[in-house]
């Protein structure tokens, strides 16, 4: 199975569907984030699903347990392959989210956003390093019965050792040739190459701008696929 999930966070639905159609032979799934879902809703997800690839709804749900469970139930009709929630919501919220998920839906918990580093965590009152916080929330997600977690490539090897059968989603990936301030750069701080993340134990590789903003998205997707 191709582990690449293309992040289709484009403002226009027609452009997102067109891009997905172009690269579908070189990716294994399509990730639709909060921006996409707020703009296009269920209709947008249905349109993208027509491309024929698994859908990853990266909604990062975080609320009281009953509300998150209700949200999970409301997206059953979309038949997502993967849905994200926030591990920081606590064990009860994670347990209820998993219980309310569809039978074939993997529920994975976001540990520490890849846009955050140690100084960012400190500013929010978390004294531990990003690495230690990821491990703490990984253990909590496993205890709650989730399928896996979302973490950066820098933590996935250690997480894999702690949770042998876990399902690990790794965003913030950049091809070796990507510039931090060019295509594929931006607000991610803890990045890694797709191949390195895969070798470390990643189950899913989330890649967006290095493909979606490339001059030739098909060539970019094919090149990344060729490194795995």
C-alpha positions in Angstrom: 0.0 0.0 0.0 1.2 3.5 -0.9 1.6 5.3 2.5 1.4 8.8 1.0 -1.7 10.8 1.8 -1.9 14.1 -0.2 -3.1 17.0 1.9 -5.8 18.6 -0.3 -6.1 21.9 1.6 -7.1 24.0 -1.3 -9.7 26.8 -1.1 -11.5 25.8 -4.3 -13.2 22.4 -4.5 -12.8 22.1 -8.3 -9.1 22.7 -8.0 -8.8 20.1 -5.2 -10.6 17.4 -7.2 -8.6 18.2 -10.3 -5.3 17.8 -8.4 -6.5 14.6 -6.8 -7.4 13.2 -10.2 -3.9 14.1 -11.5 -1.9 12.5 -8.8 -4.1 9.6 -7.8 -1.8 7.0 -9.3 1.1 8.1 -7.1 -0.6 8.6 -3.7 -2.4 6.2 -1.4 -5.1 8.5 0.0 -6.3 12.1 0.4 -6.2 14.2 3.5 -8.9 16.8 4.0 -8.3 19.2 6.8 -10.3 21.7 8.8 -10.1 24.5 6.3 -11.4 22.2 3.5 -14.2 20.8 5.7 -15.4 24.2 6.9 -15.4 25.5 3.3 -17.0 22.5 1.5 -18.6 20.3 4.2 -20.0 16.9 3.5 -20.6 17.8 -0.2 -16.9 18.5 -0.7 -15.9 15.2 1.0 -18.3 13.3 -1.2 -16.9 15.0 -4.4 -13.3 14.2 -3.4 -14.3 10.6 -2.5 -15.3 10.1 -6.2 -11.6 10.1 -7.0 -11.6 6.6 -5.5 -8.9 6.9 -2.8 -9.3 6.5 1.0 -10.3 9.7 2.8 -8.5 11.0 5.9 -10.5 13.6 7.7 -8.0 15.7 9.7 -10.5 17.5 11.9 -8.6 17.4 15.1 -11.7 17.1 17.2 -11.3 18.5 20.8 -14.3 19.1 23.1 -16.1 17.4 25.9 -16.6 13.6 25.3 -20.3 13.7 24.4 -19.7 16.5 21.8 -16.8 14.7 20.2 -18.8 11.4 20.1 -21.7 13.2 18.4 -19.3 14.7 15.9 -17.9 11.3 15.1 -21.4 9.9 14.6 -22.3 12.7 12.2 -19.5 11.8 9.8 -20.3 8.1 9.6 -22.0 8.7 6.2 -18.7 10.0 4.8 -17.0 6.7 5.5 -13.5 8.2 6.3 -10.6 5.8 6.6 -8.9 8.0 9.3 -10.1 10.7 11.6 -8.0 12.8 14.0 -8.9 13.9 17.5 -6.7 15.7 20.1 -5.0 13.6 22.7 -5.1 16.6 25.0 -8.9 16.1 25.2 -8.2 13.4 27.7 -8.8 9.7 28.0 -12.6 9.8 28.4 -12.9 11.9 25.2 -10.7 9.6 23.3 -12.6 6.5 24.5 -15.9 8.0 23.5 -14.6 9.1 20.1 -13.4 5.6 19.3 -16.6 4.0 20.5 -18.6 6.3 18.2 -16.4 5.9 15.1 -17.4 3.8 12.1 -16.3 0.2 12.1 -13.6 0.7 9.4 -12.4 4.1 10.6 -9.1 4.5 12.3 -9.1 7.1 15.1 -5.8 8.7 15.7 -4.8 11.2 18.3 -2.8 14.4 17.6 0.0 14.6 20.2 2.0 17.7 19.6 1.4 19.8 16.4 4.4 19.9 14.1 4.2 23.6 14.1 5.2 23.7 17.8 8.6 23.4 19.4 9.8 23.4 23.0 9.5 27.2 23.4 5.9 27.1 22.2 5.0 24.4 24.6 6.7 26.3 27.5 4.6 29.3 26.7 1.4 27.3 27.1 2.5 26.0 30.5 3.9 22.6 29.4 7.3 22.2 31.0 8.4 19.0 29.2 10.0 18.8 25.8 8.0 18.2 22.6 9.5 14.7 22.6 8.5 13.8 26.2 5.0 15.3 25.7 4.5 13.1 22.6 5.4 10.0 24.5 3.1 10.9 27.4 0.2 11.4 25.1 1.0 8.3 23.1 0.7 6.2 26.2 -2.6 7.9 27.0 -4.0 7.2 23.5 -3.0 3.6 23.6 -4.7 3.2 27.0 -7.8 4.8 25.6 -8.0 2.1 22.9 -7.3 4.3 19.9 -5.7 3.0 16.7 -2.7 5.3 16.8 -1.4 8.8 17.0 -0.1 11.7 14.9 3.5 12.8 15.6 6.4 14.3 13.8 9.1 12.1 12.2 11.4 13.0 15.0 9.3 11.0 17.5 8.0 8.2 15.5 10.9 5.8 16.0 10.6 6.0 19.8 6.8 5.8 19.6 7.0 2.7 17.5 9.1 1.0 20.1 6.5 1.7 22.8 3.5 0.8 20.7 4.4 -2.0 18.4 1.0 -2.3 16.7 0.2 1.4 16.6 -0.8 3.3 13.5 1.4 6.3 13.1 0.5 9.3 11.0 3.5 11.6 10.3 2.9 15.1 8.8 5.5 17.9 8.3 7.4 15.9 5.7 9.6 17.6 3.2 11.6 16.0 0.3 15.4 16.4 0.8 15.6 19.1 -1.8 12.8 21.3 -0.4 13.8 24.7 0.9 12.6 25.6 4.4 11.4 28.9 2.9 10.3 27.7 -0.5 7.9 25.2 -1.8 7.2 22.8 1.1 8.4 25.1 3.7 6.2 27.3 5.9 4.9 26.9 9.4 6.3 23.4 10.1 9.2 23.3 12.6 9.9 19.6 13.2 10.2 18.2 9.7 11.8 15.1 8.1 12.0 13.5 4.7 9.3 11.0 3.7 11.8 8.1 3.4 13.3 8.8 6.8 9.9 8.8 8.5 8.9 5.6 6.7 12.1 3.9 7.8 11.4 5.0 11.4 8.0 3.3 11.5 5.4 5.8 10.0 2.3 4.1 8.7 1.0 7.2 6.8 3.0 10.0 5.3 1.1 13.3 5.0 2.5 15.5 2.2 0.9 18.7 1.0 2.7 21.7 -0.5 5.7 19.8 -1.9 3.1 18.2 -4.3 0.2 20.6 -4.4 2.4 23.7 -5.0 5.0 22.0 -7.3 5.2 23.2 -10.8 4.4 19.7 -11.9 2.5 17.9 -9.1 2.5 14.6 -10.9 6.2 14.6 -11.3 6.6 15.7 -7.7 4.4 12.9 -6.4 6.1 10.3 -8.5 9.5 11.5 -7.3 8.5 11.2 -3.7 6.9 7.8 -4.3 10.1 6.7 -5.9 12.1 7.4 -2.7 10.0 5.0 -0.6 
